[in-house]
Amino acid sequence: MTYAEYDIVVSGGGVAGLTAAAVFGGAGFSVLCVDPAPPVMSREAEGSDLRTTAFLQPAQVLLERAGLWGRLASYATDLQVMRIVDAGGEIPAPRVVREFCASDISDQPFGWNLPNWLLRREMVAHLESLPGVTFLPGIGAVTLFTRETEARVGLSNGTRVRCRLVIAADGRNSPVREAAGVEVKTTRYGQKALAFAATHPIPHENVSTEIHRSGGPFTLVPLPDHDGRPSSAVVWMEEGPEAVRLADLPEAAFEAAMNTRSCHMFGPLTLASRRTVWPIISQMAERMYAERVALVAEAAHVVPPIGAQGLNMSLGDMRVLLELAEAAPERLGDRQMLETYHRRRHLEVRARVTGIDLLNRASMLRAQPLRDARAQALSAIYSLAPVRKTLMQMGLGARG
C-alpha cells in the first residue's frame, strides 16, 4: 500500500488549523492540512463566520514569525482600551464604567481585531506560497492509526498518509481526539451567542466595550469603518431561548432590542450583517496529547468569548509545540515531546478555563443583590493599580 509522507498532518482548516499549517510550514516542516468543509472566505457568503478574533500581543509575534502578519496588518483594528461596563441596575444603563488602557503596561495595543472570514481568506492565500505545505479543503481525516514511531491517517478521498505528528485542530467535537481516545469534560451554561456586525454614529476610538447586565456580556469590538460609518463586531450572549428569540426578530425589533442592551453607548446601532448564533460551553480535554497526536485549540479547550482568550490560548499551544519541535526536530511527535507539551500547557489552560468560567457566571447574574456585588467588585479591582496592571498582563498571556 502506498502512503503519502509528511512530517505533520493538521486536521482542521479553521483559523487555528490554518495558523498551525503556516507556523510549522514556515519553520521548514512538511505539512498537510485537511478539512472536510471548504473555508468560507467572503463576508456575504452563506455560512461565513461573522465572529472576529482579537490577536493579543504574544499571538501577533507568532503570526509575524510565521510570515502571516504582513498579510493581515492592513486589515487589523487596534485594541487600545478594554472598557468594562456594569449595567446591572434597575434600568439598563451604565452605572460603573472602568477603562483598562494598554498604555499602562505597554507601548503597543492590547491586540488587533480581524474578521474570521477574512483571516481564512488571507491564511489560505499565504499557505499557497509555502512550498512545504499542502492544503486540501473539502477533504477530511477519517481514520487514525498510531504506533510509537509514526501515525497513519486515512483521508476521505481514499488517500493514506504517514506522518510523525498529527495536530488535532478540528474543533470542539474533534474526530481526531475521539479516535485517539481522549476524554473531555464539558460545562453547559444554557447560553448562546449572537454574532453580527453593527454600525454606529459615535466612533469606537479603538475601544473594546464589554457591557454586563444579565445573561452574559454584550461586547462591541472595533472594526474598520463600514459604508463610511464607524463599525463594531458584536457578540451578544444570552440564555439560549432568549438568544433564539432575538435572532428571529424582524430587523427593526432586533435593532431596538440591541440598542437597549448596548445602553446607547455608541448612539443608535444599525445592523450591518447577518445574525449568526453560536452555542456557549466550556470544555477541557483530560490531556492535550495522545500517541503521536497533539490537541490544540478547541480540540483541547473551549471557553466562552470573554477577554479575547479563546484563540490566543490556541496560539499559545502552537507556540509551545513549535519551540519543542525546533529544539529537537528528530523527536517530533514522540512521547517525550508530547508529554512536555502537555506539562507546559495543561495547568495554564485549566487555570484560564476556570477563570473565564467564573467571569461568565458572574456576567449571567440576575438577582439584584448579586449584580450589585459584581459592580462593587469591578470598582474595587480597578481602584488598586498594581492589581489592575497584573490582571492586564495576565490577560495578555503572562503567567500568574
N, C-alpha and C positions, 0 to 999 in steps of 0.2 A: 504494500500500500504506500502511495506517495504522499508525503506531507510537505506543505509549505513551512518554511522555518523563519522565525523572528526571535529577537531577544524577548520582546514583550508583546502580549495581546491586551489591549484595553477594550473591555466590554462596556459600551455606553458612549453615545455621541452627543450628550448634553454638554453644557458649559464645562462641567468638571471633567468629563471624559476627553473632550477636545483639548482642554488645557493639559491634561496628563500626556496626551499624544505629542503635543507641541513641546512640553518640558523635556520629555525623555528623548524625543526625536532630535531636538536641538542639542542635546548632550551627546549625541553620537550613537545612541542605541537604535536598532532597527525595531520599528513599531507597526503593528497592525491595529487599527481602531475600527470597531464594528458597532452598528446599532440597527435594530430591526425597523426603526421608524426614521425615514429621511428627515434631516433637520429642516424646520420651517424658518426661512430666513428673510421674511418680509413682514412688516408691521401689520399690514391689512390682510394677510393671507389667513385662511381658515386654519385654526389650530396654532396660531402663533402665540408664543409665550410673552404676555404683556407685562410680566413682572420685570423688575430691574435688579441689578446686582451692584452693590457698593463694594468696590475693591479697596480695602484698607491698606495702610502703608506697606506692611510686610508682603501682602499679596501683589501689590504693584511692583515691588522689587523682583518677585519671582516671574511675573509676566514680562518684565523688561529682560530678565536673564534669558527667557525662552524666545525672545525676539517678537513677542506679541504686542508689547506696549506701543511700539511705533505705529502700528495699525489702528490702535484703539484710542490713543491720547486725544486726537482731534474731535472725537465724539463724546468724550467724557465730561461730566459736570462735577466741578469741585464740591466737596462737602466740608465747609469751613466751620460750621457750627451745628451742634446737636441740641435742639430745643426740646425740652420735656415740659409738657403742659398737663396739669391736673384740672379736669373739668368735671369733677365728681360731686359738685354741689347740688342743691335742689334744682337748679336750672342748668342746661348745657352751655356754660360759659366759663372761660378761663378764670381760675381763682389762684393758681400757683403756676408761674412761668419761670423756668430756670434754663439758662443757656450755658452749654459746655463748649468752650472755644478751643479749637485746635492750637491757636497761637499761645495758649497757656503751657503747652508741653512740647511744641514742635514748630519748626519753620515751614512745615508742609501742611496741606489739608489733612483731615482725618482720613479721607478717601476720595474716590472718584466713582460716580454713578453712571452705569450704562444699561440700556435695554437688553434683555436676554436674547431677543430675536436678532439684534444687531451683533451681539457677541458671537452668536453661532455663525452668522454670515462672514464676519471677519476672521474668525478662527479657522473655518473651513478653507478660506482663501489662503491663509498662512500655511496650513498643512500641505497644500498643493505645491508650495515652494520648498518643502523639505524632502530631499531625496530618499531619506531613510524611513519615511512614514507613508503608509498606505491607509487610506480611509475608505471604507466600504459602507456607505449609507444604504439602508434597506436590507441589510444582512445582519443576522444576529447570531450570537453564540448559543447553541442548543445542547451541546454535550460537553462535559468536562471530565477528564481522567487525569489524575496526578500520581506521580511517584516521586521518590526522593530526589531524583535528578532532573526531572522535567515535567511539564504539563502538556496535555494534548487536548485541543479544543476542536469540536466539530461545529461547523457553521451551517446556517440554514440553506445555503446554496450547494451543500454537499462537499465543500472544501474541508480538508482536515489540516490542522495547524499544529506544529510543535514549537514550544517556546520555553523559556526559563522562568518567566514570571507572568501571571495573569493579574491585571489590575481590574478589580470589580468596581466600576463607576456607573453601574446600571440601575441606580435608583433605590428607593426605599423598599421596593418589592423585588430586590435583586435576584435574578435567576442564578447567577454565579454563586452568590452567598448561599442560596438554598442548596445548590448542587454540592457545595463544599461542606455542608452540614453545620453551618454556624447559626446558632440561635440568636434571637433578638428579643429585647424587652420593649414593648410599645405602650405608651401612655396616650389615651384619647381624651380630649378635652370637650368634645361635643361642639367644637368650633369649626367654622370655615372662614376663609379669607376671600374677600372680593379684591381683585386686582384690575386696575384700569389707569388710564391717564386722564388728567384734567387740566384745563387752562384757568387762569385767574388774573384779575387786574393788578393785584399787588405783587411786585417781583419777589421771588423767594430769596434773593441775595445769598444764594449758596447755603441756605439754612435748611437742614432736615428737621421736620417738626413731627413729634410723636404726641398725640393727644389721648389722654386716658380718661375714660368715664366708666363704662362697664362693658362687658362682652369681649374686651380686647382692645388694643390700641388702634387708633386711626392715624396712619403715618403718611406724611407727604414728603417725598424725596425729590430733590431738584432734578429737572431735565432741561435740555436746551429749549429755547422758545419754539412754540408750535403755532403755525399760521400767524406769526407776528405777535403772539401773546406769551407771557410767562407760563411755564407749564411744569407740572409735577407728576411723578408716578405716585399712585395712591394704593396703599394696602389697608383695607378696612376689615378688621377681624370682628366677628360677631358669633353668637351662638348659632349652630347650624341652621335651624328652621328660619331664623331671622335673616341670615345671610341669603338663603334661597329666596325668601320673600322679596328682599331688596333687589336681588339680581333680576327678578321677573317684573319689577315695577315698570310702568311706562317711563320714558326718559324724563319728562318734566317732574313726575313724582319722585323719581330717583334723585334728581338734582336737588329738589327741595330737601329730601332726607339727608343727603351728604352735606349740604350747606349748614343744616342744623348741627350735624355731628362734627363738622370742622370748626364750629364756633365762629365762623366767618373770619377766620384769622388772615385769610388771603383775599378777602372780598368774596363775591359770589363765584363759586366754582362751576365750570361748564364741562360736561362730559366730553372727552376728546378721543375716545376709543371704544372698542367693545368692552363689555364686562366679562371677566372670567372668574370662576370660583374654584378654590383650592382647599382641600382638607388640611386641618391643622393637627399635628401629632408631635410627640417627642418619641424618639426611638434610639436605642443603643444596642449595637451588636455585642455579644458576650466577649468576643475577642475580635481584633482587627486583622486577623490573618487566618489562613489555613495552609495546608501543604501547597507550596508554590503559588499561593493566592494572597494578594494584599487587598483588603477592603478599604475604600476611600469614599469620601463624600457621603451621599445619602445611603449608600450600601452599608456604611458603618455607623452613621449618626444623623439624626434628623432633629431639628429644633424649630419652634415657631419663629416667624420672621420678626425678630426683635433685636435691635442693636447691630444689625448687619453681620451677624456671626456665622450664619449657615455656610455660605460658600467660602468664607475666609477660613473657617475651620478646615474645610476640604482642601484648600490650598496649603494649609499647614501640614496636612497629611502628605501631600506631594513633595513639599519642601524637605521633609524628613526622609522620605523614600529616596529622593534624588541624592541627598547627602550620603546616604548609606550606599547607594548604587555606585556613585562616583568614587567613594573612598575604597571600595573593594569590588570592582566590576566582575571579578571572577566568582564572587559569591552572590551574584544577582539571583534573587528568588530563593536562596537556600534557607534552611531553618534558622540559622543564626541571624541572618539579616532580618527575617520577618519577625522573629521574637524580639529583636532590638527595636524594630519599628513599633511593635505593639507596646513595649515598655515606655517608649518615649512619647507616645501619643495618647494611650488609653486613659491614664489618670487625668491628664489635662482636658481631654474631650469630655470625660464624665463630669468633671467639675463644671465645665461650661454648660453642658446639657442640664445639669441640676440647677445652676444659677438662672438660666433662661426659663426653665420650668417655673421657678419661684416668681420671676418677674411677670410671666404670663398669667399665673394665678392671681397675682396682685392686680393686674390690669382688668381682670374679669369681675372684680368685686361689685356686688350690687347693694349690699347693706350700707346705709349711710354712715354709721359709725366706723366701719372698716375703711370706707373711702376717705373719711376724714383723717384716719390714722395714716393712710397712704400718702396723703398730701403733706402731713406733718413730717413723715419720714423723708420725703423728697427735699423739703426745705432744710431739714437737719443735715442731710448728707451734703447738700450744696454749700451750706454755710461753713463747712470745715475744708479749707483749701487743700491741705495735704490729702485728705480722703478723696476729695473731688478729683485731684490730679492722678492719684493712684488708680481710681476707677477708670479714668480715661485711658491711661496707659495699659491697663489690663484689657480694656475693650479693643485696643489695637493689637493685642496678642502677647503683651508682656506677661510673664508668669507671676502669679501672686505669691 
